[in-house]
Amino acid sequence: MKKLSAVPEKVAARILSKVSFENRFIGGRLRHHAGMKRVTSYRFEEIIHLLNDPWPVLNPEALGRWIREVMSDVDLAEEIARVIEMGSSYPVTISHIRGLMEERLDQCRRLALHL
């Protein structure tokens, strides 16, 4: 995977803010006895927390679309698409996507400190 390009201020502001109900992202957590528990995320960071769960449930393609359309982060969405195209197992794909999202969140936080 390549390094993400610098994040534009407008995209960083979007990533660090809460989205509306209409723009929320829905995934889930798998549990042994209860099955899948639905998780609704309104913040980019909440999705990273979901990806850190032992058994996250989400559609990687849908996440890429959400990042492109709601967060307006084309660069990150394209990197996620590359990860998906590699055709690795679901856990490996999720791990790579989590790493990319953590990198982007870190970039956004550093940028916010300098504004």
Residue pairs with C-beta under 8 A, 6 or more apart in sequence:
1 79
1 82
1 83
1 96
1 99
1 100
2 79
3 103
4 75
4 76
4 79
4 100
4 103
4 104
4 107
5 75
6 107
7 15
7 73
7 75
7 104
7 107
7 108
7 111
9 111
9 115
10 72
11 71
11 72
11 73
11 108
12 107
12 108
12 111
12 112
13 112
14 70
14 71
14 72
14 73
15 44
15 71
15 73
15 104
15 105
15 108
16 44
16 108
16 109
16 112
17 43
18 42
18 43
19 42
19 43
19 70
20 42
21 42
23 66
23 70
24 40
24 41
24 42
25 40
25 41
25 47
25 58
25 62
25 63
25 66
25 70
26 38
26 39
26 40
26 41
27 38
27 39
27 41
27 47
27 50
27 56
27 57
27 58
27 59
27 63
28 36
28 37
28 38
28 39
28 56
28 57
28 58
29 36
29 37
29 39
29 50
29 53
29 55
29 56
29 57
30 36
30 37
30 55
30 56
30 57
31 37
31 55
36 57
39 46
39 50
41 47
41 50
44 71
44 101
44 104
44 105
45 105
47 58
47 63
47 101
48 98
48 101
48 102
48 105
50 56
50 58
51 58
51 94
51 97
51 98
51 101
52 98
56 94
60 80
60 83
60 84
60 93
60 94
60 97
61 84
63 80
63 97
64 77
64 80
64 81
64 84
65 77
67 73
67 76
67 77
67 80
68 74
68 77
73 104
76 100
76 101
76 104
79 100
80 97
80 100
83 93
83 96
83 97
83 100
84 93
86 93
86 96
88 96
